[in-house]
Amino acid sequence: MTTGFHVTIRADTLHTFLPAMSTDITSLSASELSDAIHARQVSCVDVMQAYLQRIERLNPVCNAIVNRAADETLLAEARQCDEQLSRGQSRGWLHGIPQAIKDTRSEEHTSELQSHW
């Protein structure tokens, strides 16, 4: 298991995207993260890796994420978002930002949670 990740942020723009005294991607606001992604200061893969590590670290305590896709699937989607940006395509300001949809179904309906997109 890895404990870190590689993030590429130009030193001259670091202060623009990261709060003072922090280099944690997950501490950015949604608009700061969007700006950093669209300016190609951080990759969508870097962002996904950071959030997956945060989920791995915190979810055993708070159990907030109960149904998620495999890491490999999520990282493949993040790579696809990076490829789209490299072609000048964006899905909008949330492009490349990991999102978790609140699951409000009872446990008896968990078999219905499988999505087919």
PyMOL commands that set and color helices and strands:
alter all, ss='L'
color gray80, all
select helices_A, chain A and resi 11-17+25-27+30-38+44-62+71-86+107-113
alter helices_A, ss='H'
color red, helices_A
deselect
rebuild
show_as cartoon
